[in-house]
Amino acid sequence: MHPAAWFAATLISFANVAGVFAVAGVSTFNDPAGFEPTNSQGNGIFAAAMSDLSPLWTGAQCEGTINASNCNGEGSCINCVGPACPDEEQCGNCFNVKCTGSLDGETTGACTGNTIKVKIIDACPATHPENYCKIPEFGGTVPPNQACEASGVNAFDIATTARSTLSTFQGNLNIDIESTSC
């Protein structure tokens, strides 16, 4: 093997072993129901939900359908029963998350440069009325990529307590995401 080819193959093998590949994504901030107010998962790990339309999602998409009659036409749901997500294969997995900028176009504020660790504890299903009723199609004002409604977007809904560690922006964030151990 030519030395240059061997060197390139070695670098690729090392990168694959290291497994550290950042992918772009977006983060919204909410506090998952049923968890303590800090949404701590222990050892400085924050709770998060992953969109079932995310390229990082593994397993079947959550069951359910989008039905406009579940929405009040003003961005909220009136029948807020969510779909079943029996195949949430990312639950229990951890990711490092770092702010790369404001998703909302804010000009006041900045990313802190800090990286946080999140643990996926739930799904953010596209077929849940609490998500799809927020988007303009159903009378809401939230862009689809900020409501777990955009296919192909790595969307995380992270515990509110994590926002100040990531940035001084007030709104949602563009983020880099890396798989890591818990």
C-alpha distance (Angstrom), angle and dihedral (degrees) to the residues before:
residue distance angle dihedral
M1 . . .
H2 3.78 . .
P3 3.85 111.6 .
A4 3.83 92.6 -121.5
A5 3.81 91.5 50.9
W6 3.80 90.9 47.4
F7 3.82 91.0 50.2
A8 3.83 92.0 49.7
A9 3.82 91.6 47.6
T10 3.81 90.2 49.3
L11 3.82 91.8 51.2
I12 3.80 91.7 49.2
S13 3.81 91.3 48.1
F14 3.81 91.1 48.6
A15 3.80 91.8 48.9
N16 3.80 91.0 50.1
V17 3.80 91.6 49.4
A18 3.78 91.6 47.9
G19 3.82 88.8 50.5
V20 3.79 93.2 -160.1
F21 3.76 107.7 140.4
A22 3.79 117.4 146.7
V23 3.79 117.5 -145.8
A24 3.77 125.9 -167.8
G25 3.77 120.7 -110.0
V26 3.77 145.8 147.3
S27 3.78 132.1 -109.0
T28 3.76 131.8 -151.2
F29 3.79 121.5 -177.2
N30 3.81 126.9 -128.5
D31 3.76 137.0 138.2
P32 3.80 112.2 -113.0
A33 3.79 113.5 -126.3
G34 3.77 116.6 -109.9
F35 3.81 96.6 29.4
E36 3.79 129.8 106.1
P37 3.83 115.7 -90.1
T38 3.81 94.2 -100.6
N39 3.81 90.9 51.4
S40 3.77 86.6 -144.2
Q41 3.77 118.7 165.5
G42 3.82 90.4 -166.4
N43 3.80 130.3 -92.0
G44 3.81 93.6 47.2
I45 3.81 93.6 -56.7
F46 3.82 116.9 142.6
A47 3.80 125.8 -146.0
A48 3.82 117.7 -112.5
A49 3.78 141.8 172.9
M50 3.81 123.3 -144.1
S51 3.78 125.7 -143.5
D52 3.79 112.5 -111.6
L53 3.84 86.7 -138.0
S54 3.82 91.4 58.5
P55 3.82 117.7 116.0
L56 3.83 86.1 -131.0
W57 3.83 91.4 58.8
T58 3.79 114.1 107.4
G59 3.77 123.9 -164.8
A60 3.76 131.0 33.6
Q61 3.79 120.9 -32.7
C62 3.81 113.0 -102.2
E63 3.79 115.5 -86.0
G64 3.79 119.1 -111.4
T65 3.77 143.3 80.9
I66 3.77 135.4 -110.1
N67 3.80 109.8 -112.5
A68 3.83 121.3 178.0
S69 3.82 91.1 -154.2
N70 3.84 87.3 71.9
C71 3.85 89.5 64.4
N72 3.81 129.3 77.8
G73 3.83 93.0 -144.9
E74 3.80 91.4 -114.8
G75 3.80 101.7 80.0
S76 3.79 100.7 -80.9
C77 3.77 135.1 93.5
I78 3.79 125.9 -118.2
N79 3.80 95.0 -170.7
C80 3.78 101.8 39.1
V81 3.80 100.0 175.4
G82 3.79 108.3 137.4
P83 3.78 131.4 -142.4
A84 3.77 126.3 -99.6
C85 3.80 115.5 -99.2
P86 3.80 102.8 -167.6
D87 3.81 95.7 160.4
E88 3.82 104.6 53.1
E89 3.79 96.2 150.4
Q90 3.83 93.8 168.0
C91 3.83 93.7 60.1
G92 3.79 109.2 116.1
N93 3.82 93.5 23.4
C94 3.80 121.8 118.7
F95 3.79 132.6 -140.0
N96 3.79 134.7 -173.0
V97 3.80 111.3 -127.6
K98 3.81 127.8 -164.2
C99 3.81 128.8 180.0
T100 3.81 116.1 -116.4
G101 3.82 97.8 175.0
S102 3.78 148.1 -49.7
L103 3.79 115.0 -51.6
D104 3.80 89.8 -161.8
G105 3.83 95.7 53.7
E106 3.80 94.4 -109.1
T107 3.80 114.1 172.1
T108 3.81 95.6 -169.4
G109 3.77 112.9 74.0
A110 3.78 136.4 29.6
C111 3.77 144.4 -136.9
T112 3.81 111.2 -90.8
G113 3.81 95.1 -142.8
N114 3.82 89.8 -122.3
T115 3.79 122.5 133.5
I116 3.79 119.9 -144.9
K117 3.77 130.4 -165.2
V118 3.80 118.6 -129.3
K119 3.79 129.3 -169.5
I120 3.78 118.4 -149.2
I121 3.80 106.6 -124.8
D122 3.80 100.3 160.1
A123 3.78 146.9 9.3
C124 3.79 125.5 -102.9
P125 3.82 96.4 -146.4
A126 3.79 121.0 -156.1
T127 3.81 88.7 -144.8
H128 3.82 94.6 57.8
P129 3.84 112.9 108.5
E130 3.82 90.8 -139.2
N131 3.81 86.4 64.5
Y132 3.81 107.4 35.3
C133 3.84 95.9 39.9
K134 3.85 88.0 64.0
I135 3.83 94.7 63.6
P136 3.84 124.8 90.6
E137 3.82 93.2 -110.6
F138 3.83 87.9 69.0
G139 3.84 99.1 36.3
G140 3.80 99.6 -84.9
T141 3.79 129.6 118.6
V142 3.80 101.7 -138.4
P143 3.82 116.5 109.8
P144 3.84 112.8 -118.5
N145 3.82 92.5 -115.6
Q146 3.82 88.6 60.1
A147 3.81 95.1 50.3
C148 3.84 101.6 51.3
E149 3.81 87.1 -101.4
A150 3.82 102.5 113.3
S151 3.77 116.9 95.3
G152 3.79 113.1 -136.9
V153 3.82 95.2 22.7
N154 3.81 119.1 117.7
A155 3.81 95.3 -133.2
F156 3.79 122.6 -178.1
D157 3.80 125.5 -176.5
I158 3.82 102.2 -153.2
A159 3.81 130.7 -168.7
T160 3.81 111.2 -86.1
T161 3.81 91.5 -124.7
A162 3.82 89.5 68.4
R163 3.82 96.3 61.7
S164 3.82 97.4 82.8
T165 3.80 91.4 49.1
L166 3.82 90.4 55.8
S167 3.81 101.9 39.6
T168 3.78 150.9 -21.8
F169 3.82 90.7 -120.0
Q170 3.80 114.1 115.6
G171 3.81 97.3 -145.6
N172 3.77 138.5 50.6
L173 3.79 123.7 -49.1
N174 3.77 144.6 -133.1
I175 3.80 105.7 -129.9
D176 3.79 144.2 -174.8
I177 3.80 114.4 -130.8
E178 3.81 128.5 -158.1
S179 3.77 127.4 179.1
T180 3.81 112.6 -120.8
S181 3.78 140.6 164.5
C182 3.78 120.1 -89.1
